[in-house]
């Protein structure tokens, strides 16, 4: 190769290297400066971020999935079996990248602004979050912030990837990541044809000692949106509650007939809850309860991953789809 370049006229060599340098510069600078609009304002990112921090739930999974290790992200406060603040799919990715666990922000009492600032980030990713305007304004004094596109906690996993990857100047890589996950989902669903055409609802929480009210997530919540990814449909009661834009609804057990079109019910609970529901004179009338077409989730990684995120989907997909398919079979 060196002999080849020596054989070229000096002018040609200069042109070759000049073109190569310009191509590299164009690749680096094409996306920057970039402007991202979101629900809390407009964010300008002047150059490609090198130090990436994330706040709130799961935003760190986007850079990790794209091979970028954040300088800090929120510690897991739900479903963390070993209490180290890192969920198993995140730990697996860090190990794959040969990286140590970065700074973990304790968000038990809200965002730790001082801890975020101490990591000296170039950008702060929060596409899936519940940031208030005050939170956003404070974080913006540290670094450019990417907030949610419309409403708090309603950004689905695809939107999360698109927004956060764009902020990193990795929009194409983000789209490739989405396509890969969609392929995995399609393959898993194809193995469980009983899901097709079934309706499902996700109940937020039921108290075995007080079943007078049924609280549930609407189609504005990411857990329910994931049902659609898996080929499940939303029943009329959920669709009606979704129209106002809220991400949770509530119905008195006296009106439980509204759930007659629910084939599969998903909730957090255990065998005690199932027994209480079956014995309850109102909830026991629900077809899903009569058929025991119920998936109960715990405060563990599987239960946590039912709220889909870029790294958790592939980790939980087969187990979760199998549980849903088993419940769907009972509804027939």
C-alpha positions as a printed Julia matrix, in Angstrom:
332×3 Matrix{Float64}:
   0.0     0.0    0.0
   2.83    2.41   0.87
   4.57    1.62  -2.45
   1.3     2.34  -4.24
   0.97    5.82  -2.72
   4.63    6.57  -3.5
   3.92    5.78  -7.12
   1.14    8.36  -7.34
   1.88   11.94  -8.33
   2.12   14.21  -5.3
  -0.92   16.2   -6.42
  -3.09   13.08  -6.66
  -1.97   11.93  -3.2
  -2.87   15.33  -1.8
  -6.31   15.16  -3.39
  -6.9    11.65  -2.03
  -6.0    12.61   1.53
  -7.94   15.9    1.32
 -11.06   14.05   0.18
 -10.68   11.44   2.9
 -10.28   14.11   5.56
 -13.34   15.97   4.32
 -15.39   12.74   4.28
 -14.43   11.99   7.88
 -15.22   15.55   8.94
 -18.6    15.4    7.18
 -19.42   12.13   8.95
 -18.62   13.65  12.34
 -20.34   16.97  11.78
 -23.41   16.08   9.72
 -25.71   15.9   12.74
 -24.24   18.77  14.71
 -25.22   21.23  15.87
 -28.64   19.6   16.15
 -31.92   20.8   17.61
 -34.35   18.51  19.42
 -37.85   19.66  20.32
 -39.68   18.04  23.22
 -42.47   18.72  25.69
 -40.37   20.94  27.95
 -38.61   23.08  25.37
 -36.01   23.0   22.61
 -32.54   21.57  23.13
 -29.52   22.43  21.03
 -26.55   20.07  21.09
 -23.56   21.81  19.56
 -21.22   18.88  19.08
 -21.16   15.11  19.42
 -21.39   14.24  23.14
 -18.5    12.35  24.65
 -19.71   12.24  28.26
 -23.29   10.99  28.42
 -25.39   11.03  31.58
 -28.96    9.79  31.88
 -31.67   10.26  34.49
 -34.95    8.49  35.22
 -35.83    4.99  34.1
 -33.89    3.07  31.42
 -32.56    5.96  29.32
 -29.04    4.63  29.87
 -29.97    1.5   27.95
 -29.94    3.36  24.64
 -26.29    4.47  24.7
 -25.28    1.1   26.18
 -27.08   -0.76  23.4
 -25.15    1.42  20.92
 -21.81    0.71  22.61
 -21.53    3.97  24.58
 -21.01    3.69  28.33
 -22.61    6.6   30.21
 -20.66    8.46  32.88
 -23.65    8.04  35.17
 -27.23    6.8   35.24
 -30.1     6.22  37.68
 -29.8     3.25  40.02
 -32.56    0.67  39.63
 -35.08    1.01  42.44
 -37.52   -1.7   41.34
 -36.9    -5.36  40.5
 -33.26   -5.23  41.57
 -32.86   -8.66  43.17
 -29.3    -8.25  44.41
 -29.64   -4.62  45.43
 -26.65   -3.37  43.44
 -28.7    -0.82  41.51
 -28.09   -2.53  38.16
 -30.67   -4.76  36.49
 -29.4    -8.01  34.93
 -29.74   -6.95  31.29
 -27.77   -3.79  32.04
 -25.12   -5.74  33.95
 -24.84   -8.13  31.02
 -24.3    -5.29  28.56
 -21.69   -3.61  30.76
 -19.87   -6.94  30.97
 -20.1    -7.38  27.19
 -18.54   -3.94  26.72
 -15.85   -4.68  29.29
 -16.97   -1.69  31.35
 -17.23   -1.06  35.06
 -20.51    0.12  36.55
 -20.58    3.94  36.18
 -21.77    6.37  38.81
 -25.28    5.45  39.94
 -27.65    8.29  40.79
 -29.95    7.66  43.75
 -33.34    8.96  42.64
 -35.31    7.66  45.62
 -36.12   11.26  46.59
 -35.99   12.73  43.1
 -33.12   13.61  40.81
 -29.77   14.12  42.53
 -28.69   17.22  40.63
 -25.34   17.48  42.4
 -24.43   13.9   41.54
 -25.36   14.46  37.9
 -23.3    17.66  37.74
 -20.31   15.88  39.29
 -20.11   13.54  36.28
 -19.55   16.58  34.02
 -21.79   15.38  31.18
 -21.99   16.83  27.67
 -25.63   15.75  27.39
 -28.34   14.39  29.7
 -30.79   11.88  28.25
 -34.31   11.71  29.71
 -36.6    10.79  26.81
 -38.49    8.4   29.08
 -39.08   10.27  32.31
 -41.43   12.35  34.37
 -39.28   15.48  34.5
 -41.03   18.58  35.75
 -40.27   21.93  34.15
 -38.24   22.82  37.24
 -36.24   19.57  36.93
 -35.56   20.29  33.27
 -34.52   23.87  33.92
 -32.09   22.81  36.66
 -30.58   19.99  34.6
 -30.22   22.35  31.64
 -27.81   24.43  33.69
 -25.55   21.36  33.77
 -25.8    20.2   30.14
 -28.29   20.04  27.23
 -31.24   17.84  28.22
 -33.44   15.64  26.04
 -36.87   15.31  27.67
 -39.99   13.34  26.7
 -41.75   14.24  23.42
 -45.32   14.7   24.68
 -46.34   13.6   28.18
 -44.5    12.22  31.24
 -43.79    8.47  31.36
 -45.51    7.78  28.03
 -42.49    7.47  25.73
 -42.42    3.94  24.34
 -39.21    2.03  23.78
 -39.01    2.98  20.09
 -39.43    6.7   20.79
 -36.89    6.43  23.59
 -34.34    4.94  21.21
 -35.06    7.48  18.47
 -34.77   10.54  20.71
 -31.79    9.41  22.74
 -29.83    8.03  19.79
 -30.44   11.22  17.81
 -28.96   13.24  20.67
 -25.83   11.09  20.42
 -25.53   11.66  16.69
 -26.35    7.97  16.17
 -29.75    8.16  14.53
 -29.02    5.46  11.93
 -27.64    3.15  14.59
 -30.78    3.77  16.63
 -33.02    2.79  13.73
 -30.96   -0.38  13.23
 -31.38   -1.18  16.93
 -35.16   -0.78  16.64
 -35.26   -3.02  13.57
 -33.3    -5.72  15.38
 -35.61   -5.69  18.39
 -38.68   -5.72  16.16
 -37.25   -8.79  14.43
 -36.81  -10.56  17.77
 -40.38   -9.7   18.77
 -41.8   -10.94  15.47
 -39.96  -14.24  15.83
 -41.2   -14.74  19.4
 -44.81  -13.91  18.5
 -44.69  -16.28  15.52
 -43.89  -19.1   17.95
 -47.07  -18.33  19.93
 -49.99  -17.93  17.46
 -52.57  -18.13  20.29
 -51.87  -14.46  21.05
 -53.32  -13.25  17.77
 -56.62  -11.42  18.18
 -56.69  -11.7   21.98
 -57.43   -8.69  24.17
 -55.33   -7.92  27.23
 -55.41   -5.41  30.06
 -52.72   -4.55  32.61
 -54.08   -3.95  36.1
 -51.82   -1.67  38.12
 -52.35   -3.21  41.51
 -55.04   -5.16  43.34
 -55.31   -5.41  47.1
 -56.53   -8.92  48.09
 -58.24   -7.34  51.09
 -60.01   -4.59  49.12
 -61.14   -5.47  45.62
 -63.74   -2.72  45.37
 -61.84   -0.8   42.68
 -59.9    -1.97  39.65
 -57.09    0.36  38.57
 -55.51   -0.29  35.19
 -53.05    1.14  32.68
 -54.35    2.7   29.47
 -52.86    2.55  25.99
 -50.86    5.65  26.91
 -48.7     3.53  29.22
 -45.69    1.7   27.83
 -46.7    -1.66  29.35
 -49.94   -1.63  27.39
 -48.25   -0.38  24.25
 -46.02   -3.43  24.48
 -49.13   -5.6   24.21
 -49.69   -4.12  20.75
 -46.09   -4.99  19.8
 -46.92   -8.58  20.75
 -50.08   -8.71  18.63
 -52.53   -8.28  21.52
 -55.44   -5.85  21.32
 -56.86   -3.43  23.87
 -60.4    -4.06  25.17
 -63.06   -1.35  24.87
 -62.81   -0.35  28.55
 -59.11    0.41  28.16
 -59.58    2.25  24.87
 -62.34    4.41  26.37
 -60.14    5.37  29.32
 -57.22    6.12  26.99
 -58.97    8.82  24.98
 -58.36   11.53  27.59
 -54.58   11.04  27.39
 -54.13    9.69  30.94
 -51.99    6.61  31.45
 -54.17    4.97  34.12
 -57.88    4.4   34.57
 -60.14    3.19  37.36
 -63.47    1.35  37.49
 -65.56    0.33  40.47
 -65.88   -3.43  40.85
 -69.64   -2.91  40.64
 -69.14   -2.18  36.95
 -66.93   -5.19  36.33
 -69.1    -6.15  33.33
 -67.07   -3.54  31.43
 -64.27   -6.13  31.43
 -66.29   -8.89  29.75
 -64.22   -8.46  26.59
 -60.89   -8.96  28.38
 -59.27  -12.26  27.38
 -56.01  -11.92  29.33
 -55.37   -9.99  32.52
 -51.86   -9.05  33.68
 -51.16   -7.69  37.15
 -48.65   -7.59  39.97
 -49.42  -10.17  42.63
 -49.26  -13.8   43.74
 -51.38  -16.87  44.49
 -53.14  -15.12  47.36
 -54.37  -12.44  44.98
 -55.61  -15.01  42.47
 -57.56  -16.81  45.19
 -59.1   -13.55  46.42
 -60.14  -12.54  42.91
 -61.73  -15.91  42.19
 -63.66  -15.79  45.48
 -64.84  -12.21  45.05
 -68.53  -12.07  43.99
 -67.85   -9.21  41.56
 -64.37   -9.77  40.14
 -65.04  -13.49  40.04
 -67.52  -12.81  37.23
 -64.8   -11.53  34.89
 -64.22  -14.06  32.07
 -60.46  -13.71  32.49
 -60.78  -14.52  36.19
 -63.2   -17.41  35.6
 -60.78  -18.9   33.08
 -57.73  -18.12  35.23
 -56.33  -16.37  32.15
 -54.14  -14.23  34.38
 -50.42  -13.46  34.38
 -49.12  -12.4   37.79
 -45.82  -10.57  38.0
 -43.57   -9.92  40.99
 -41.12   -7.24  42.06
 -38.36   -9.07  40.25
 -36.5    -8.63  36.94
 -39.21  -10.4   34.92
 -41.93   -8.24  36.42
 -39.82   -5.17  35.84
 -39.11   -6.05  32.22
 -42.85   -6.15  31.46
 -42.33   -2.41  31.14
 -40.24   -2.74  27.96
 -36.89   -1.03  27.53
 -34.22   -1.28  24.83
 -32.14   -3.93  26.62
 -34.82   -5.68  28.66
 -37.01   -6.73  25.73
 -34.71   -9.4   24.32
 -33.8   -10.5   27.86
 -37.42  -11.17  28.9
 -39.16  -11.71  25.57
 -39.49  -15.49  25.42
 -40.49  -15.87  29.07
 -43.05  -13.07  28.96
 -44.58  -14.11  25.66
 -44.84  -17.7   26.93
 -46.72  -16.51  30.03
 -49.1   -14.42  27.95
 -49.66  -17.27  25.49
 -50.39  -19.67  28.34
 -53.04  -17.29  29.68
 -54.45  -16.74  26.18
 -54.91  -20.5   25.72
 -57.1   -20.58  28.85
 -59.38  -17.92  27.4
 -60.44  -20.11  24.51
